[in-house]
Amino acid sequence: MEQLAGGLELERYARQLKLLGEDGQRALKEATVMVAGIGGLGGTAALYLAAAGVGKLILAHEGIILAPDLNRQILMDSDHLGHERMSTAIAQLKRLNPHVEIEGYNSKIEYNAARPWVRDADIVIDARYDFPERYALNRLCVDTNTPMVEAAMYGFEISLTTMIPGLTPCLECLYPDVQPQWEPFGFPVLGATSGIAGCLAALEAVKWITGVGTTYAGVMHRFSSLDFACYSVHITRNPNCACCGEGGKP
């Protein structure tokens, strides 16, 4: 079992060791988390996973940094407008915690290309902004038996659940319409709301990895950042789901 690297590492994580213990911190160090999407939500999740000491991050997000990104994408900065988003994000995360190994892909989520990334992860955070990629990632997690934190936000609203293949509903159980009316670049975003969603997603991954606390597996949590109203509902699998049900199996 990999050991914590002496006094410097113990000092870095001293405040959370009181909550997670050395076994929990070691579990984080040995873990690989894939974060699909490093915008306002996923970038915040990646930042706090790196800060927490996750051993390896696998990141995927395409494109360059644009001015409208900067109200929420805290891994980006004004000096790198027009630059590749992924390289900037990796540099920021390495500045925060040089001990974290990072693989970054300037790419959307496509089934064949992303399969090895999902296969190598202990848990995936879905922070993509469009439904086709979310569905592709969902199917990859089902096919590779990889848990997935499904995190999303719209305006002031946040939703979160953790999906465990074979135990909880998958994304298609909940949203079987594969062509929803959705404008991926036109929905309203307040940076602080996407940041809350990212923190919740990171916390779910930390809880799953360390075994501390209770995840939202099989539970959909909804939170309004406008008035802090929240509720949780239990969700169940669809036995006829085209992805994870009997009907989805060859």
C-alpha positions in Angstrom: 0.0 0.0 0.0 1.3 3.4 -1.0 2.5 5.4 2.0 2.1 9.1 2.6 5.3 10.9 1.7 6.5 11.9 5.1 6.2 15.1 7.0 5.5 17.5 4.1 2.5 15.5 2.9 1.2 15.0 6.4 1.5 18.7 7.0 -0.4 19.6 3.8 -3.4 17.4 4.8 -3.2 18.0 8.5 -6.6 19.7 8.9 -8.5 17.0 6.9 -6.6 14.1 8.5 -8.6 14.9 11.6 -11.7 14.0 9.6 -10.5 11.3 7.2 -7.7 9.7 9.2 -4.5 8.4 7.6 -6.3 5.4 6.0 -8.8 7.8 4.3 -6.0 10.1 3.1 -4.1 7.1 1.8 -7.2 5.9 -0.1 -7.4 9.4 -1.7 -3.7 9.2 -2.7 -4.3 5.7 -4.3 -7.5 6.8 -6.1 -8.0 8.0 -9.7 -10.9 10.3 -10.5 -12.1 11.3 -13.9 -13.7 14.7 -14.2 -15.6 15.0 -17.5 -15.8 18.8 -18.1 -13.7 21.4 -16.3 -15.9 24.4 -16.6 -17.5 26.1 -13.7 -18.8 22.9 -12.1 -16.1 20.4 -13.1 -13.2 22.8 -12.7 -14.2 23.5 -9.1 -14.5 19.8 -8.4 -11.1 19.2 -9.9 -9.6 22.0 -7.8 -10.9 20.6 -4.6 -10.0 17.0 -5.5 -6.4 18.1 -6.2 -6.4 20.1 -2.9 -7.7 17.0 -1.0 -4.8 14.9 -2.4 -6.4 12.6 -4.9 -3.5 10.7 -6.5 -4.6 11.0 -10.1 -7.0 13.1 -12.1 -8.1 12.4 -15.6 -9.7 15.5 -17.2 -11.5 15.9 -20.5 -12.7 19.2 -22.0 -12.3 20.6 -25.5 -11.7 24.1 -26.8 -10.1 27.4 -25.9 -10.8 29.9 -23.1 -13.3 32.6 -24.0 -14.3 35.8 -22.1 -17.8 34.5 -21.1 -16.1 31.5 -19.3 -14.4 33.7 -16.8 -17.4 34.4 -14.5 -17.2 30.8 -13.3 -14.3 28.7 -14.6 -11.9 29.3 -11.8 -9.1 27.2 -13.4 -9.0 29.7 -16.3 -7.6 33.3 -16.3 -7.6 36.5 -18.4 -4.0 36.1 -19.4 -4.8 32.9 -21.3 -7.9 34.0 -23.3 -7.7 32.2 -26.6 -5.4 29.5 -25.2 -6.3 25.9 -24.9 -8.5 25.3 -21.8 -6.9 22.0 -20.8 -3.3 23.1 -20.7 -4.2 26.1 -18.6 -6.2 24.0 -16.2 -3.4 21.5 -15.7 -0.9 24.2 -14.9 -3.3 25.8 -12.3 -3.9 22.4 -10.6 -0.2 21.6 -10.6 0.5 25.0 -8.9 -2.0 24.1 -6.2 -0.7 20.5 -5.6 2.3 19.3 -7.5 1.9 15.8 -6.0 -1.2 15.1 -8.1 -0.7 13.2 -11.4 -2.9 14.7 -14.1 -3.9 13.4 -17.5 -5.7 16.0 -19.6 -7.5 15.5 -22.9 -8.5 18.4 -25.2 -11.6 16.4 -26.2 -15.3 15.9 -25.9 -16.6 12.6 -24.5 -16.9 10.1 -27.3 -17.5 6.5 -26.5 -14.5 4.8 -28.0 -12.0 7.6 -27.2 -13.1 8.0 -23.6 -13.5 4.3 -22.7 -9.9 3.9 -21.4 -10.2 7.1 -19.4 -13.4 5.8 -17.7 -12.0 2.3 -17.3 -8.9 3.6 -15.5 -11.0 5.7 -13.0 -12.3 4.6 -9.6 -15.1 7.1 -9.9 -16.2 9.6 -12.5 -17.7 13.1 -12.1 -20.0 14.0 -14.9 -19.8 17.8 -15.4 -20.5 18.0 -19.2 -22.7 20.7 -20.5 -24.6 18.8 -23.2 -26.8 15.7 -23.0 -25.2 13.6 -25.8 -21.9 13.6 -24.0 -23.6 12.9 -20.7 -25.4 9.9 -22.2 -22.1 8.6 -23.7 -20.4 8.9 -20.4 -23.3 7.2 -18.6 -23.1 4.3 -21.0 -19.4 4.1 -20.5 -19.8 3.9 -16.7 -22.4 1.2 -17.0 -20.3 -0.8 -19.4 -17.2 -0.5 -17.3 -19.0 -0.8 -14.0 -17.6 2.6 -12.8 -19.5 4.7 -10.3 -20.5 8.2 -11.5 -21.4 11.4 -9.7 -24.0 13.0 -11.8 -23.9 16.8 -11.1 -25.8 19.5 -13.0 -26.9 23.1 -12.5 -29.2 25.5 -14.3 -29.5 29.1 -13.2 -29.8 28.9 -9.4 -30.8 25.2 -9.3 -28.4 22.3 -8.6 -29.1 18.5 -8.8 -26.8 15.8 -7.6 -26.8 12.0 -7.4 -24.3 9.2 -7.4 -24.9 6.3 -9.8 -23.6 2.8 -9.1 -24.0 0.5 -12.0 -26.3 -2.4 -11.2 -27.5 -0.9 -7.9 -28.9 2.6 -8.7 -30.6 4.2 -11.6 -28.4 5.3 -14.5 -28.8 8.6 -16.3 -31.1 7.1 -18.9 -33.3 5.6 -16.3 -34.0 9.1 -15.1 -34.0 10.9 -18.4 -34.9 8.4 -21.2 -35.5 11.1 -23.8 -32.2 11.1 -25.7 -33.0 14.3 -27.6 -34.1 16.8 -25.0 -34.6 20.4 -26.0 -31.5 22.0 -24.5 -29.3 24.9 -25.6 -25.8 24.0 -24.2 -24.3 27.4 -24.6 -27.4 29.5 -23.8 -28.4 28.6 -20.2 -27.8 31.1 -17.5 -24.9 30.5 -15.1 -23.8 32.3 -11.9 -20.3 31.3 -10.9 -21.0 30.8 -7.3 -23.8 28.4 -8.1 -21.7 26.3 -10.4 -19.0 26.4 -7.7 -21.4 25.0 -5.0 -22.3 22.2 -7.4 -18.6 21.5 -8.0 -17.9 21.3 -4.3 -20.8 18.9 -3.8 -19.5 16.7 -6.6 -16.0 16.7 -5.2 -17.4 15.9 -1.7 -19.3 12.9 -3.1 -16.2 11.6 -4.7 -14.2 12.0 -1.5 -16.9 10.2 0.5 -17.1 7.4 -2.0 -13.3 6.9 -2.0 -12.7 7.1 1.8 -15.9 5.5 3.0 -16.6 8.5 5.3 -20.2 9.6 5.5 -23.0 8.7 3.2 -23.2 9.4 -0.5 -26.3 10.3 -2.5 -26.3 6.8 -4.2 -29.9 6.1 -5.1 -31.0 9.6 -4.0 -31.5 12.7 -6.1 -30.6 15.9 -4.2 -32.0 19.2 -5.4 -30.7 22.6 -4.0 -31.6 26.2 -4.8 -28.8 28.6 -4.3 -31.3 31.5 -4.4 -33.1 30.7 -1.2 -31.2 27.6 0.0 -34.3 25.4 -0.3 -33.5 21.8 -0.8 -35.0 18.3 -0.9 -34.0 14.8 -1.6 -36.0 12.0 -3.2 -35.2 8.3 -3.5 -34.8 7.1 -7.1 -35.1 3.6 -8.5 -33.9 1.8 -11.6 -36.0 1.3 -14.7 -35.9 -2.5 -15.4 -36.6 -1.6 -19.1 -33.9 1.0 -19.4 -32.2 1.0 -22.8 -28.8 1.4 -21.1 -28.7 -0.5 -17.8 -31.9 -2.6 -17.8 -32.5 -6.0 -19.3 -33.6 -4.4 -22.5 -30.2 -2.7 -22.9 -28.2 -5.9 -22.7 -27.2 -7.8 -25.8 
